[in-house]
Amino acid sequence: MPTLYAGQLVELELAQSADGGSALVPSRVRQADGRTIDVAVSTREGAPVNVPVGASMRLWHKQMGETYSVRAKVAGRVAAPIPVYRLELTGEWERMQRRNAVRLSVGISPLEAWLLREGAEPQRVDVLIDDLSIGGAFIRWRQTDVLDESEPETSRLKLRFDLGDGQEPMELTGVFRRRVIQEKFGRKQYRVGVEFEDMERRQEDRIMRFIFRQELERKRKGIL
């Protein structure tokens, strides 16, 4: 489990709305004493971020190449004008494993999806992200007149989708790796596995956090 000390960077995941949206606020440890941690919270667009006393949150921290998180609550504000809040840990540290094999069923409708074929203009398509991992996704095609068995392996799919974490939508492009064609109610249904290309580390981290949060919430509800 991580050892926190003054000066380390952490992130606070704060709930923003009743629909599950959240935001990550960069912060820095001022001091740590067992299960009590004082953090200096960054400003947002020049204004201090107000964190209500008593609010629950999740604290994120990277150490030695691993990502950890723990539940906490705000016990009070201890300094000004730079906001310094005292956090009390209410859970145990959990380590996230960077495993591309971890794939989560999600059912996300992208804000935009474009089929990219060599030598052709991009074509907007109607798809659903069935499941998601750090390295790729399985896509269900809602249109039956776009793909066929002869779709080239060089085809790509550009996706723009929201993870509900209070940040800008993700924009990723995946290359076709696997195709599954099924008959359902007398019609062909296409599902395509794509591998994301040229991902930045911050994008991997966002998806990893999303999967981790979803798994925790589903376990809490008894779904997993």
Short mmCIF file of the C-alpha atoms (twelve columns), coordinates in Angstrom:
data_MODEL
# 
_entry.id   MODEL 
# 
loop_
_atom_site.group_PDB 
_atom_site.id 
_atom_site.type_symbol 
_atom_site.label_atom_id 
_atom_site.label_alt_id 
_atom_site.label_comp_id 
_atom_site.label_asym_id 
_atom_site.label_seq_id 
_atom_site.Cartn_x 
_atom_site.Cartn_y 
_atom_site.Cartn_z 
_atom_site.pdbx_PDB_model_num 
ATOM 1   C CA . MET A 1   0.000   0.000   0.000   1 
ATOM 2   C CA . PRO A 2   1.247   3.553   -0.706  1 
ATOM 3   C CA . THR A 3   3.027   5.746   1.821   1 
ATOM 4   C CA . LEU A 4   2.009   9.395   1.580   1 
ATOM 5   C CA . TYR A 5   4.244   12.281  2.617   1 
ATOM 6   C CA . ALA A 6   4.328   16.058  2.193   1 
ATOM 7   C CA . GLY A 7   4.673   17.281  -1.385  1 
ATOM 8   C CA . GLN A 8   3.212   14.254  -3.147  1 
ATOM 9   C CA . LEU A 9   0.629   14.785  -5.866  1 
ATOM 10  C CA . VAL A 10  -2.807  13.222  -5.460  1 
ATOM 11  C CA . GLU A 11  -6.197  13.658  -7.124  1 
ATOM 12  C CA . LEU A 12  -9.557  14.058  -5.427  1 
ATOM 13  C CA . GLU A 13  -12.550 12.556  -7.216  1 
ATOM 14  C CA . LEU A 14  -15.510 14.710  -6.249  1 
ATOM 15  C CA . ALA A 15  -19.141 13.990  -7.053  1 
ATOM 16  C CA . GLN A 16  -20.688 16.758  -9.149  1 
ATOM 17  C CA . SER A 17  -24.253 15.655  -9.750  1 
ATOM 18  C CA . ALA A 18  -26.895 13.174  -8.723  1 
ATOM 19  C CA . ASP A 19  -26.486 11.228  -11.978 1 
ATOM 20  C CA . GLY A 20  -23.075 9.909   -10.951 1 
ATOM 21  C CA . GLY A 21  -20.929 12.531  -12.656 1 
ATOM 22  C CA . SER A 22  -17.646 13.377  -10.995 1 
ATOM 23  C CA . ALA A 23  -14.554 15.512  -11.422 1 
ATOM 24  C CA . LEU A 24  -10.886 14.984  -10.645 1 
ATOM 25  C CA . VAL A 25  -9.199  17.830  -8.754  1 
ATOM 26  C CA . PRO A 26  -5.368  17.869  -8.654  1 
ATOM 27  C CA . SER A 27  -4.077  18.345  -5.101  1 
ATOM 28  C CA . ARG A 28  -0.874  18.095  -3.093  1 
ATOM 29  C CA . VAL A 29  -0.273  16.450  0.274   1 
ATOM 30  C CA . ARG A 30  0.623   18.929  3.026   1 
ATOM 31  C CA . GLN A 31  1.008   16.320  5.733   1 
ATOM 32  C CA . ALA A 32  -0.072  12.754  6.397   1 
ATOM 33  C CA . ASP A 33  -0.541  11.080  9.753   1 
ATOM 34  C CA . GLY A 34  -1.895  7.571   9.509   1 
ATOM 35  C CA . ARG A 35  -5.481  7.789   8.310   1 
ATOM 36  C CA . THR A 36  -5.591  11.596  8.390   1 
ATOM 37  C CA . ILE A 37  -4.263  13.524  5.398   1 
ATOM 38  C CA . ASP A 38  -4.099  17.296  4.794   1 
ATOM 39  C CA . VAL A 39  -4.233  18.252  1.115   1 
ATOM 40  C CA . ALA A 40  -3.852  21.589  -0.652  1 
ATOM 41  C CA . VAL A 41  -6.497  21.783  -3.384  1 
ATOM 42  C CA . SER A 42  -5.694  23.398  -6.727  1 
ATOM 43  C CA . THR A 43  -7.679  26.295  -8.108  1 
ATOM 44  C CA . ARG A 44  -9.940  25.861  -11.113 1 
ATOM 45  C CA . GLU A 45  -9.785  28.659  -13.678 1 
ATOM 46  C CA . GLY A 46  -8.215  30.880  -11.013 1 
ATOM 47  C CA . ALA A 47  -10.920 30.289  -8.402  1 
ATOM 48  C CA . PRO A 48  -10.537 28.088  -5.307  1 
ATOM 49  C CA . VAL A 49  -12.328 24.761  -5.469  1 
ATOM 50  C CA . ASN A 50  -14.897 24.542  -2.680  1 
ATOM 51  C CA . VAL A 51  -15.035 21.104  -1.071  1 
ATOM 52  C CA . PRO A 52  -17.933 20.826  1.413   1 
ATOM 53  C CA . VAL A 53  -17.035 19.600  4.889   1 
ATOM 54  C CA . GLY A 54  -18.492 16.140  5.369   1 
ATOM 55  C CA . ALA A 55  -18.388 15.321  1.659   1 
ATOM 56  C CA . SER A 56  -17.324 11.834  0.625   1 
ATOM 57  C CA . MET A 57  -14.799 11.342  -2.153  1 
ATOM 58  C CA . ARG A 58  -12.193 9.004   -3.563  1 
ATOM 59  C CA . LEU A 59  -8.484  9.835   -3.264  1 
ATOM 60  C CA . TRP A 60  -6.215  8.703   -6.128  1 
ATOM 61  C CA . HIS A 61  -2.442  8.355   -5.992  1 
ATOM 62  C CA . LYS A 62  0.296   6.893   -8.205  1 
ATOM 63  C CA . GLN A 63  3.402   5.356   -6.669  1 
ATOM 64  C CA . MET A 64  6.112   3.122   -8.149  1 
ATOM 65  C CA . GLY A 65  4.182   2.706   -11.382 1 
ATOM 66  C CA . GLU A 66  0.997   1.554   -9.622  1 
ATOM 67  C CA . THR A 67  -2.287  3.412   -9.161  1 
ATOM 68  C CA . TYR A 68  -4.082  3.307   -5.813  1 
ATOM 69  C CA . SER A 69  -7.341  4.718   -4.522  1 
ATOM 70  C CA . VAL A 70  -9.130  4.973   -1.184  1 
ATOM 71  C CA . ARG A 71  -12.440 6.359   0.035   1 
ATOM 72  C CA . ALA A 72  -12.267 9.414   2.297   1 
ATOM 73  C CA . LYS A 73  -14.400 12.177  3.762   1 
ATOM 74  C CA . VAL A 74  -13.659 15.851  4.376   1 
ATOM 75  C CA . ALA A 75  -13.227 16.408  8.116   1 
ATOM 76  C CA . GLY A 76  -12.617 20.147  7.866   1 
ATOM 77  C CA . ARG A 77  -10.769 23.067  6.286   1 
ATOM 78  C CA . VAL A 78  -7.519  23.868  8.042   1 
ATOM 79  C CA . ALA A 79  -5.905  26.710  6.069   1 
ATOM 80  C CA . ALA A 80  -6.603  29.692  3.802   1 
ATOM 81  C CA . PRO A 81  -6.378  31.478  1.366   1 
ATOM 82  C CA . ILE A 82  -5.050  28.390  -0.457  1 
ATOM 83  C CA . PRO A 83  -7.626  25.747  0.442   1 
ATOM 84  C CA . VAL A 84  -6.165  22.989  2.631   1 
ATOM 85  C CA . TYR A 85  -8.597  20.283  3.672   1 
ATOM 86  C CA . ARG A 86  -8.247  17.556  6.258   1 
ATOM 87  C CA . LEU A 87  -9.311  14.161  4.951   1 
ATOM 88  C CA . GLU A 88  -10.105 11.107  7.017   1 
ATOM 89  C CA . LEU A 89  -9.769  7.772   5.235   1 
ATOM 90  C CA . THR A 90  -12.985 5.764   5.469   1 
ATOM 91  C CA . GLY A 91  -11.894 2.759   3.450   1 
ATOM 92  C CA . GLU A 92  -8.819  0.688   2.670   1 
ATOM 93  C CA . TRP A 93  -6.328  1.366   -0.105  1 
ATOM 94  C CA . GLU A 94  -7.067  -0.559  -3.306  1 
ATOM 95  C CA . ARG A 95  -4.536  -1.158  -6.042  1 
ATOM 96  C CA . MET A 96  -5.575  -1.011  -9.676  1 
ATOM 97  C CA . GLN A 97  -3.936  -3.463  -12.019 1 
ATOM 98  C CA . ARG A 98  -3.124  -2.365  -15.562 1 
ATOM 99  C CA . ARG A 99  -4.552  -5.369  -17.363 1 
ATOM 100 C CA . ASN A 100 -5.783  -4.912  -20.906 1 
ATOM 101 C CA . ALA A 101 -7.735  -8.135  -20.438 1 
ATOM 102 C CA . VAL A 102 -10.072 -6.471  -17.936 1 
ATOM 103 C CA . ARG A 103 -13.127 -5.836  -20.090 1 
ATOM 104 C CA . LEU A 104 -16.299 -4.280  -18.751 1 
ATOM 105 C CA . SER A 105 -19.789 -4.500  -20.229 1 
ATOM 106 C CA . VAL A 106 -20.899 -0.873  -20.612 1 
ATOM 107 C CA . GLY A 107 -23.523 -0.214  -23.313 1 
ATOM 108 C CA . ILE A 108 -22.253 3.286   -24.191 1 
ATOM 109 C CA . SER A 109 -23.767 5.140   -27.154 1 
ATOM 110 C CA . PRO A 110 -20.941 7.248   -28.658 1 
ATOM 111 C CA . LEU A 111 -21.526 10.917  -29.306 1 
ATOM 112 C CA . GLU A 112 -19.953 10.316  -32.715 1 
ATOM 113 C CA . ALA A 113 -18.640 7.286   -34.586 1 
ATOM 114 C CA . TRP A 114 -16.914 7.336   -37.989 1 
ATOM 115 C CA . LEU A 115 -15.918 4.407   -40.173 1 
ATOM 116 C CA . LEU A 116 -12.522 5.053   -41.777 1 
ATOM 117 C CA . ARG A 117 -11.664 3.068   -44.906 1 
ATOM 118 C CA . GLU A 118 -8.562  3.460   -47.051 1 
ATOM 119 C CA . GLY A 119 -9.270  5.546   -50.120 1 
ATOM 120 C CA . ALA A 120 -12.770 6.526   -48.975 1 
ATOM 121 C CA . GLU A 121 -14.380 9.455   -47.206 1 
ATOM 122 C CA . PRO A 122 -15.129 8.977   -43.490 1 
ATOM 123 C CA . GLN A 123 -18.628 7.579   -43.000 1 
ATOM 124 C CA . ARG A 124 -20.672 8.375   -39.914 1 
ATOM 125 C CA . VAL A 125 -22.159 5.212   -38.426 1 
ATOM 126 C CA . ASP A 126 -24.578 4.208   -35.665 1 
ATOM 127 C CA . VAL A 127 -22.921 1.878   -33.156 1 
ATOM 128 C CA . LEU A 128 -22.997 0.874   -29.501 1 
ATOM 129 C CA . ILE A 129 -19.930 0.202   -27.337 1 
ATOM 130 C CA . ASP A 130 -20.845 -3.171  -25.833 1 
ATOM 131 C CA . ASP A 131 -17.762 -3.495  -23.663 1 
ATOM 132 C CA . LEU A 132 -14.624 -1.522  -22.964 1 
ATOM 133 C CA . SER A 133 -11.058 -2.205  -21.838 1 
ATOM 134 C CA . ILE A 134 -7.886  -0.147  -21.551 1 
ATOM 135 C CA . GLY A 135 -6.717  -1.400  -24.925 1 
ATOM 136 C CA . GLY A 136 -9.881  -1.623  -26.975 1 
ATOM 137 C CA . ALA A 137 -13.614 -2.204  -27.240 1 
ATOM 138 C CA . PHE A 138 -16.245 -4.503  -28.696 1 
ATOM 139 C CA . ILE A 139 -18.642 -2.591  -30.933 1 
ATOM 140 C CA . ARG A 140 -22.170 -3.554  -31.944 1 
ATOM 141 C CA . TRP A 141 -23.334 -2.129  -35.263 1 
ATOM 142 C CA . ARG A 142 -26.890 -0.847  -35.284 1 
ATOM 143 C CA . GLN A 143 -26.834 -0.567  -39.077 1 
ATOM 144 C CA . THR A 144 -26.889 -3.784  -41.093 1 
ATOM 145 C CA . ASP A 145 -26.109 -2.173  -44.463 1 
ATOM 146 C CA . VAL A 146 -22.634 -0.820  -43.658 1 
ATOM 147 C CA . LEU A 147 -20.423 -3.840  -42.975 1 
ATOM 148 C CA . ASP A 148 -20.162 -7.233  -44.625 1 
ATOM 149 C CA . GLU A 149 -17.958 -10.319 -44.420 1 
ATOM 150 C CA . SER A 150 -15.406 -8.758  -46.779 1 
ATOM 151 C CA . GLU A 151 -14.711 -5.670  -44.630 1 
ATOM 152 C CA . PRO A 152 -10.918 -5.118  -44.860 1 
ATOM 153 C CA . GLU A 153 -8.746  -5.498  -41.760 1 
ATOM 154 C CA . THR A 154 -7.333  -2.045  -42.463 1 
ATOM 155 C CA . SER A 155 -10.661 -0.417  -41.570 1 
ATOM 156 C CA . ARG A 156 -10.741 1.765   -38.482 1 
ATOM 157 C CA . LEU A 157 -13.402 3.228   -36.257 1 
ATOM 158 C CA . LYS A 158 -13.080 6.718   -34.779 1 
ATOM 159 C CA . LEU A 159 -15.083 7.136   -31.573 1 
ATOM 160 C CA . ARG A 160 -16.037 10.096  -29.436 1 
ATOM 161 C CA . PHE A 161 -17.766 9.073   -26.211 1 
ATOM 162 C CA . ASP A 162 -18.483 10.278  -22.680 1 
ATOM 163 C CA . LEU A 163 -17.330 8.433   -19.547 1 
ATOM 164 C CA . GLY A 164 -19.433 10.510  -17.169 1 
ATOM 165 C CA . ASP A 165 -16.387 11.664  -15.200 1 
ATOM 166 C CA . GLY A 166 -16.847 15.393  -15.689 1 
ATOM 167 C CA . GLN A 167 -14.072 15.631  -18.280 1 
ATOM 168 C CA . GLU A 168 -14.099 16.212  -22.027 1 
ATOM 169 C CA . PRO A 169 -15.353 13.275  -24.137 1 
ATOM 170 C CA . MET A 170 -12.816 10.615  -25.048 1 
ATOM 171 C CA . GLU A 171 -11.662 10.598  -28.678 1 
ATOM 172 C CA . LEU A 172 -10.031 7.356   -29.788 1 
ATOM 173 C CA . THR A 173 -9.486  5.450   -33.009 1 
ATOM 174 C CA . GLY A 174 -9.498  1.663   -33.087 1 
ATOM 175 C CA . VAL A 175 -8.314  -0.704  -35.804 1 
ATOM 176 C CA . PHE A 176 -10.464 -3.747  -36.638 1 
ATOM 177 C CA . ARG A 177 -9.132  -6.899  -34.977 1 
ATOM 178 C CA . ARG A 178 -12.088 -9.278  -34.812 1 
ATOM 179 C CA . ARG A 179 -15.491 -9.584  -36.418 1 
ATOM 180 C CA . VAL A 180 -18.457 -11.611 -35.230 1 
ATOM 181 C CA . ILE A 181 -21.524 -12.039 -37.436 1 
ATOM 182 C CA . GLN A 182 -24.657 -13.500 -35.865 1 
ATOM 183 C CA . GLU A 183 -28.157 -14.218 -37.096 1 
ATOM 184 C CA . LYS A 184 -30.852 -12.688 -34.885 1 
ATOM 185 C CA . PHE A 185 -34.539 -12.576 -35.764 1 
ATOM 186 C CA . GLY A 186 -33.626 -13.406 -39.343 1 
ATOM 187 C CA . ARG A 187 -31.191 -10.504 -39.654 1 
ATOM 188 C CA . LYS A 188 -27.421 -10.376 -39.498 1 
ATOM 189 C CA . GLN A 189 -25.913 -8.617  -36.486 1 
ATOM 190 C CA . TYR A 190 -22.339 -7.385  -36.656 1 
ATOM 191 C CA . ARG A 191 -19.989 -6.980  -33.715 1 
ATOM 192 C CA . VAL A 192 -16.419 -5.779  -34.186 1 
ATOM 193 C CA . GLY A 193 -13.499 -5.878  -31.772 1 
ATOM 194 C CA . VAL A 194 -11.214 -2.866  -32.149 1 
ATOM 195 C CA . GLU A 195 -7.789  -2.168  -30.690 1 
ATOM 196 C CA . PHE A 196 -7.175  1.471   -29.778 1 
ATOM 197 C CA . GLU A 197 -4.249  3.144   -31.526 1 
ATOM 198 C CA . ASP A 198 -1.758  5.724   -30.233 1 
ATOM 199 C CA . MET A 199 -3.334  6.032   -26.790 1 
ATOM 200 C CA . GLU A 200 -1.883  8.534   -24.382 1 
ATOM 201 C CA . ARG A 201 -1.165  7.461   -20.820 1 
ATOM 202 C CA . ARG A 202 -3.783  9.887   -19.497 1 
ATOM 203 C CA . GLN A 203 -6.411  8.248   -21.718 1 
ATOM 204 C CA . GLU A 204 -5.464  4.804   -20.430 1 
ATOM 205 C CA . ASP A 205 -5.689  6.120   -16.877 1 
ATOM 206 C CA . ARG A 206 -9.161  7.556   -17.487 1 
ATOM 207 C CA . ILE A 207 -10.503 4.279   -18.846 1 
ATOM 208 C CA . MET A 208 -8.823  2.357   -16.037 1 
ATOM 209 C CA . ARG A 209 -10.444 4.622   -13.445 1 
ATOM 210 C CA . PHE A 210 -13.816 4.294   -15.170 1 
ATOM 211 C CA . ILE A 211 -13.642 0.487   -15.153 1 
ATOM 212 C CA . PHE A 212 -12.480 0.459   -11.548 1 
ATOM 213 C CA . ARG A 213 -15.303 2.752   -10.391 1 
ATOM 214 C CA . GLN A 214 -17.911 0.770   -12.289 1 
ATOM 215 C CA . GLU A 215 -16.699 -2.523  -10.828 1 
ATOM 216 C CA . LEU A 216 -16.794 -1.127  -7.294  1 
ATOM 217 C CA . GLU A 217 -20.299 0.254   -7.788  1 
ATOM 218 C CA . ARG A 218 -21.580 -2.996  -9.273  1 
ATOM 219 C CA . LYS A 219 -20.085 -5.002  -6.429  1 
ATOM 220 C CA . ARG A 220 -21.742 -2.632  -3.965  1 
ATOM 221 C CA . LYS A 221 -25.102 -3.226  -5.660  1 
ATOM 222 C CA . GLY A 222 -24.497 -6.980  -5.821  1 
ATOM 223 C CA . ILE A 223 -24.330 -7.016  -9.633  1 
ATOM 224 C CA . LEU A 224 -20.782 -8.447  -9.708  1 
# 
